[in-house]
Amino acid sequence: MANPYYDAADLRKFGKITEWSEELGNKFFEYYGKVFEEGALSAREKSLIALAVAHVVKCPYCIDAYTKDGLEKGITKEEMMEAVHAGAAIESGATLVHGVQMMNKYNKLSM
């Protein structure tokens, strides 16, 4: 089988983004670290959110990372799948609500 487009080993190279833009890369990682600290939401809750978003934005690296992170935080497969379905529902709803824009434009143009 041919090599996949996404190489799982690349996830381990993520930290190297600072090599080509040290200041911005460091600022990103500082921000990223702060976001996932305990706060009003637990790290566990944030991990579930990240997993759902990872599916919505279709990032295989993020899916791998937050599946692993979720397992480490005791998130069950049922909770993970429910989070994925919540993300999918929002994504499909967002697509469908844009149908109203299409309907409005159609009605305007077909008068």
Long-range contacts (C-beta under 8 A, 24 or more apart in sequence): 6-60, 6-61, 8-60, 8-61, 8-64, 10-61, 11-61, 11-64, 11-65, 14-61, 43-73, 44-70, 44-73, 44-74, 44-75, 47-73, 47-75, 48-75, 48-79, 48-80, 48-83, 49-83, 51-75, 51-80, 51-83, 51-84, 52-83, 52-84, 52-86, 52-87, 53-87, 55-84, 55-87, 55-88, 56-87, 56-88, 56-90, 56-91
